[in-house]
Amino acid sequence: MRVLRAQFALSCSCLFCYALFSSELHTNCALEINRCLKQPLREAGKTQHNYSVDLRSDTVTLPTGEMLDAIKRAKLGDDVYGEDPTVKKLEEMAAERTGKEAALLVASGTMANLVSLMSNARRGELVFLESESHMYWYEAGSVSAVAGLLPWPLKTETGAFNPEDLENAIRPRNIHFPEPSLICVENTHNRHGGTVITPKQLNAISAVAQAHGLRVYLDGARLFNAAVALKINPKELTKHVDNLMFCLSKGLSCPVGSLVVGTQDFIDKARRIRKLLGGGMRQAGVIAAPGIVALETMVNRLEEDHRNARLLAAGIAKIEGLRVDTERVQTNIVMVDTSGLGASEATFVSSLREAGVLVSAMGKNQARLVTHRGIEKEDIEKAVPVIAKVAKRLLRRG
């Protein structure tokens, strides 16, 4: 996988060189990209160590041949000047798909969340986060360290705020208390196992927010997984929030990039904050081009990932020492309770690695497995017996 990513990066570098140097170099660039395009799809999800099945994350997906071809053909300009036509097209598509006025391309999901937090709230204000949310766990404390906000975590059962709990957490206005300004929702919810927050639940959260003059922000890194799982238009989820982000580089298989989406005024502010954070990009059409392909061709295929996740969960649920709540396997994430093995989750993960299956540790007695493009039904059928064999060995040892 690292080799392929290096080849992809080299191809992009060639494009920049073409703009700076000669048509002869562009010819060489095209040949290099074409060589990358010939890499077999089955390499997606594998590493240079030849692990047979990589279930760590949907971020290991590689761009499709159509995406690499789109990079080669992309019309470019300086995006900081607002002159990259490919970026403009992607941003217009993102706004249209989510029912909002405007959008902004940023480098990553973490940057998208940080830009959005700083665009929604002022330093010293309070933001409500789910206690297991990605922004609270995995973004280097940027909500406080950079945005200067006070995170107020609330526990939930499946990732969706209970409106009554949310209501009770909002304290009266008082000079002794930080001013609340924002409610953040994650859909789908990573640490709760890819659970989906429904339009009905989002509407109830929005009602609480409106009653108290707060905004609602959606961390929709896997927004399209939620929409596909519910078989609804993404707009049915986004109409209940003021603004949001979604990732291109997870299940949609792009190499990089996320979109911030909201009103025109919000995006104008976000654009300035992106610059403040060092996120202004020049010929960013090479990033936007695969994003256009993703929105046009990759959303519906997420259902395949969901089917494979259910197949994987059903197989693991039959393995002694492991436990899966199959009701929570709603999208492409499977959370596995390893407490019955008598071994730590770290031992379980490392033992699987040695056997050729990659998964992620997610805390005490918890492992996460994620299906994605490049993982087929036969990969699941190959992985389950390996997992069973490792579990049996650890049980004996315990």
N, C-alpha and C positions, 0 to 999 in steps of 0.2 A: 504494500500500500504506500509506504514512504517513497519507494522508487517511482511509482506512478504519480504521486503528488509532486515529486521533484521534476518529472517530465512535464507535468501540467504547468508548473511554475516557469520552467524554461520556455515553454511555448508562449506564455503570456509575456515573458521578457522579450522574446523575439518580436512580438507585436510592437512593443514600445521602441525597440531598436529600429524597426522599420520606419516609424514616424521620425526618428532622428537621423537615420543614415540613408540607406539606398534601397532601390527596388530589388537588387540582387540579394540583399540580406532578407528581404521579404519573401523571396522565393524559397530560401533556405528555411525560413520560419514556417512557411506553409508545409514544406516537406516534414519538418519536425512534428507539427501538429497532426498531420495525416498519420505519421507513425504512431503517435499516441492514440489516435482514433482506432487503430487496429488492435489495441490491447483488448483482450477478451473481457466481456462483462463479468464473467465469473470471478475475476480478480477482485471485484468490489467486495469489501468486508473482510479481505484477507490481509496479512502483513508479510513483510519480507521474511519472517520466520516460518511462513507456510502453515500457520494455524489453520485448521480446517474450517472452523466456524467462529466468526467474530460477532458476539452478541452484546458487546459492551455498550454500544450507543448507535443511534441513527446518524450521528455526526461522522461516522467512518465511511459513509456513502461517498462514492466517486461520481464526478459529472458524467453524464451520458455523452455518447458520440455527437448527438445533435447539439448539446450544450457547447462542446468544444468547437464544433463547426460554427456555432453562432458567435463565439468569441472571435474566431478568425475573421468573420464577416462584419463584425459590429462597426457601426458608424460612431466615431469618437469625437469628443470635444472636451473642453475644460469645465468640469462640473462645478467647481467653485465659482466660476463665472456664470453658471447656469446654462452652459452651452453644449452639454453632452446629450445628443438626441436619444441615445439608447437608455440612458438613465431616466430621462424625462418620460419615455414610453413606459418603462417599468413602474415608475412612481404613479403615473396615471392609471395603470392597470391595478396596482395595489389599492389605490383609493376607490376605484370602481368596484373591485371585488369585495370590499369591506363596507361599502356604502358611506364613505367619508369624503370630505372635500379634497384632501391633499395627502401626500405621502413624502417620506424622506428616506433615502437609502443610507444605511450606516454599515460599519464594518462587521458588527457582531451583535448577538442578542444581548450581551451584557452592556454594550454601548447603547443599544436601543433602550434598554430599561433605565440606564442612568440619564440619558438625554431626556427621556420622558418624565422621570421623577423631577428633574431640575426645571422642566418646562411647566410642570403641574403645580409645584409647591415651592415655597420660599424657605430659605435656611431657618432652622429652628422650629419649623412646623412638624406636626405629627402625621405619620402615614400608617394606616392599618395594613398589616401583612398577615397572610396565613403562616402559622408557625413552622410549617415544613416547606415553605415556598422557596423557589430557586433564588429569588432576590435576597432572601434572608440567609440562606445557607451557602450559596456558591458564587457570590459576586464580590468577594474580597472586602465586604463591609462598605462598599462604595455608597450605599444609601446614607450612611452617616459620615464616612471619611471624606467623601467628595461632595455629595449633595448637601450635607449638613442637616439632614432630616433625622427625626427621632422615629425609628421603627417600633411599632406597637404590635407584637405578634399575638394572634388569636388561634387557639387550637380548634380543629374541626375533625369530623369523622372521616370525610372522604375528600377534603380539599375545598369544599364549598362552604362559605360562611352561613351559619344559621342567622337569619335576620334578627332574631331576638337577642342572640349573643352579641351581635354587632351593635344593636341599639343600646344594650347595657354597657358596652365598652366606650361609647361616646359620652364623655363627661360634659357637664354644663360649662359654658364659657366662664372662665375665671382667670384673674391675673396670675394665679399660682400655677396654672396648667399650660402646657404647650397647646397652641391652636391646631386642631385637626384640620386637614385639608384634602386628604386623598384616601380612597380605598383601593387596594390593589388585589386583583384576582388573577389566578393562574389557570389557564385552560388550554390543553389538558394539564393535569397536575402530575408532575414528575414523581415526587417522593411518595405520593399516594398511589402510584402504579398506573399512571396514564388515565386516571379517572376523568370523566367528562362532566362539566358544569353545564346544565341545560339552560335554555332561554328562560324558562320559568324561574329557575334559581337566580339567574342574573337579573331578571326583572325585579325580584324581591330585594336583592342587594341594592339595585339602583333606586328603589323607592325609599330605602333607609337613607341613602346618600342624599337624595333630593330633599328629604325632610330636614336635613341638617346642613344643607348648603355645601356638600362635599362633592368632589369629582370621583368618578370611577375609572380606573385604568386597568386594562387587560394585558397581562403578559401572555400573549397568544403564540408563544414559540411554536407550539404544535396546534395552532388554531384549526388548520385544515384537517388534522386527525379527528378533532372533535366534530367538525361539520360532517365529515364522511361517516363517522360512527353513528351520528344521529340522522344521517340521510337528509340533511337540510342545507340550505344556502348559508354560507358563512355570515351573511348580513343578519340572519336571525339571531346570531350570537353577538355580533358587534353593535347592533342598534341599541343595546342596553348600556353601553359604555361610552364615555366621552372620547377616549382615545386609546390606542393600543399599539402593539408591535406584533410581528410574526417573523419567524426565521425561514430563510431559504436553504440553509445548510444542514438541515436535519432530514426528515423524511422526503423532502422535495429534491434532495440530492445535489444541490448546488455546492460549489467549492467554498463559497464565502458569502456573507451578506445577510442583513435583516432590514425590514422596513418598519418605520414609525409612521403611524397613520392617525389623522384627526382633522380638525378644522384648519382652514388656511392660516388663521392667526396662530394657532398652536404650532403648526409646522414652521411658520416663519420664525417663531421663537426657538423651536428645536434646531433649526438650521444654524442659528447663531451659536447655540450651546454646543452643537456638534463641532463647530470650528474652535470654540473655546477648549474643547477636550482633545483637539488635535486630529479630529476625524474628517476634516475636509479632504476630498479626493479629487484628483485631476481627471485623467482619462478613465473614469470609473465605468465606462460602458463595457469594459472587459469583465466587470463583475455583474453588471446589470443584464448583459445578454443571456447568460444561462438562467437568470431569474425569470426572464420573459418566457423562456422555454419551459421552465418549471411550472409556472402558473397556467400555461397552455396545455401541458401534457402530463404532469406528474401528480396532480391532485387526486384524480379518481383511482389511481393505482395504489393509493394508501390502504384501500380495503384489503388488498392482498397481504399487506403487512399485518393487518388486524386478524385476518384468518390464520396466518401463520402463528401469531401470538396465542390465539386460542388453542391451536393444535399443540403448541409448545407447553402451555399451561396444563392442558389435559394430560399430557405425557408425564410431566413432572409431578402432578398431583398423585400419581400412582406409585411414586417412588418412596420407599420407607425412609423415614428420617427427614423428609422435606415436606413443606406445607405450602400450598398456593390457594389463595382465596380467588377462585375462578370467577366469582361475581364481579370482582374488581378489574378483571382483564377485559377492558372495554375498547382499548385501542391497540397500541403496539408495544406496550411495556408489561413485563411479567415480574412481579416481586415475589421472591422466594424466602420463606422463613426456614433458616437452617438450624434452629435450636434443637431439633430432634436428633441431630447427628452426633452430639457430644463433642463437636469440634467447632472452632471459631469460624466466622464467615470468611476471614482472611485465609484460613487453611483450606476451606472449600474452594475459594476462588483460585488460589495458587495450585491446588491439586487439579482443578479443571484445566488450568493453563498448561500444565505438564502433559495433560491428556489431549490437548489440541483444541479446547473450547475456551473462548474468552468471554468472561462476564465481569460485572462490576460489583464491588462491595459497597453497601449503602448504609453502613452502621451496624450496630450489634445484632448479630444473627439475621442480617438481611442482605440478600444479593439481588441485583437487578439484571434482567435479560431483556434486550430490545431487538425487535425484528425490524427489518428495513430492506430497501432495494439491494439486491445482491445476496439476500438470504431467501432461498426457495424452500418449498415443501420438503424436498429431499435433504436439505441441510438440517431441518428440524428433525426429520426421521433419523438422521445420522447423529445429531447431538444428544437426543434423549437417552439412548443406550449408554453413551459415554458418561452422561450425568449420573445415570443409575449405577454404573460400575464404580464411579468415584464415591458416590454416597455409600454404597455397600462396603467399600474398603474403609471409609472413615468410621462407619458404624462398628465394624469389627475392631478397629483400633481403639475406639472409645470404650 
